[in-house]
Amino acid sequence: MNMNDPRLAARIESSAMEARISGQNPRMRRRSPLKSMMITLLVLIALIVAVVIWMGSMTINETNDPSAGQAINAPR
């Protein structure tokens, strides 16, 4: 920040006003970093669980299928 800038006071005042306005508006409040990381972690865990369940259901279908793993003999 240039201390000799003639508009320095106006910039500081406008940034203070923006901070005041965003502090009064509940939608504009920032989340804490810990809360954001926890939400991200929960989403990732849910995705991993969904993929594991999906992969597990695929292996169950293959073990119950009597034709699983057998090549189909097509006439040549």
DAKAWO-V131075 format. One record per residue. N is the residue number from 0. RES is the residue in one letter. PHI is phi in degrees with one decimal (999 if undefined). D_LAST is the distance of its C-alpha to the last C-alpha in Angstrom with 2 decimals. Layout:
n=N res=RES phi=PHI d_last=D_LAST
n=N res=RES phi=PHI d_last=D_LAST
This chain:
n=0 res=M phi=999 d_last=79.92
n=1 res=N phi=-83.7 d_last=82.71
n=2 res=M phi=-72.6 d_last=86.06
n=3 res=N phi=-93.6 d_last=87.76
n=4 res=D phi=-70.6 d_last=85.50
n=5 res=P phi=-68.3 d_last=87.75
n=6 res=R phi=-99.1 d_last=85.04
n=7 res=L phi=-61.7 d_last=84.39
n=8 res=A phi=-63.6 d_last=86.31
n=9 res=A phi=-66.2 d_last=84.50
n=10 res=R phi=-67.0 d_last=81.10
n=11 res=I phi=-64.3 d_last=82.11
n=12 res=E phi=-65.1 d_last=83.50
n=13 res=S phi=-69.2 d_last=80.38
n=14 res=S phi=-68.9 d_last=78.07
n=15 res=A phi=-66.4 d_last=80.39
n=16 res=M phi=-67.4 d_last=80.31
n=17 res=E phi=-62.3 d_last=76.49
n=18 res=A phi=-65.4 d_last=76.42
n=19 res=R phi=-64.7 d_last=78.94
n=20 res=I phi=-66.0 d_last=77.01
n=21 res=S phi=-69.5 d_last=73.67
n=22 res=G phi=-71.4 d_last=75.44
n=23 res=Q phi=-82.9 d_last=76.74
n=24 res=N phi=-90.4 d_last=73.42
n=25 res=P phi=-65.3 d_last=71.28
n=26 res=R phi=-72.7 d_last=68.04
n=27 res=M phi=-90.4 d_last=68.87
n=28 res=R phi=-66.3 d_last=69.63
n=29 res=R phi=-84.2 d_last=67.36
n=30 res=R phi=-77.2 d_last=65.58
n=31 res=S phi=-72.0 d_last=66.48
n=32 res=P phi=-61.2 d_last=64.05
n=33 res=L phi=-66.0 d_last=63.64
n=34 res=K phi=-65.4 d_last=62.63
n=35 res=S phi=-64.4 d_last=60.07
n=36 res=M phi=-67.3 d_last=58.57
n=37 res=M phi=-66.9 d_last=58.46
n=38 res=I phi=-63.9 d_last=56.65
n=39 res=T phi=-62.0 d_last=54.10
n=40 res=L phi=-63.1 d_last=53.67
n=41 res=L phi=-64.6 d_last=53.18
n=42 res=V phi=-65.4 d_last=50.53
n=43 res=L phi=-64.1 d_last=48.62
n=44 res=I phi=-63.9 d_last=48.89
n=45 res=A phi=-63.0 d_last=47.64
n=46 res=L phi=-65.1 d_last=44.58
n=47 res=I phi=-63.9 d_last=43.84
n=48 res=V phi=-63.2 d_last=44.24
n=49 res=A phi=-62.9 d_last=41.93
n=50 res=V phi=-67.5 d_last=39.17
n=51 res=V phi=-64.0 d_last=39.65
n=52 res=I phi=-64.6 d_last=39.51
n=53 res=W phi=-62.9 d_last=36.37
n=54 res=M phi=-65.4 d_last=34.64
n=55 res=G phi=-65.7 d_last=35.93
n=56 res=S phi=-70.2 d_last=34.59
n=57 res=M phi=-68.7 d_last=31.09
n=58 res=T phi=-71.4 d_last=31.20
n=59 res=I phi=-65.8 d_last=32.63
n=60 res=N phi=-64.2 d_last=29.79
n=61 res=E phi=-72.1 d_last=27.21
n=62 res=T phi=-74.5 d_last=29.21
n=63 res=N phi=-84.6 d_last=29.57
n=64 res=D phi=-85.9 d_last=25.91
n=65 res=P phi=-68.1 d_last=24.34
n=66 res=S phi=-94.2 d_last=20.79
n=67 res=A phi=-68.6 d_last=22.06
n=68 res=G phi=84.7 d_last=20.62
n=69 res=Q phi=-100.9 d_last=17.63
n=70 res=A phi=-76.6 d_last=14.14
n=71 res=I phi=-86.3 d_last=11.92
n=72 res=N phi=-87.8 d_last=8.92
n=73 res=A phi=-91.2 d_last=6.33
n=74 res=P phi=-66.2 d_last=3.78
n=75 res=R phi=-94.4 d_last=0.00
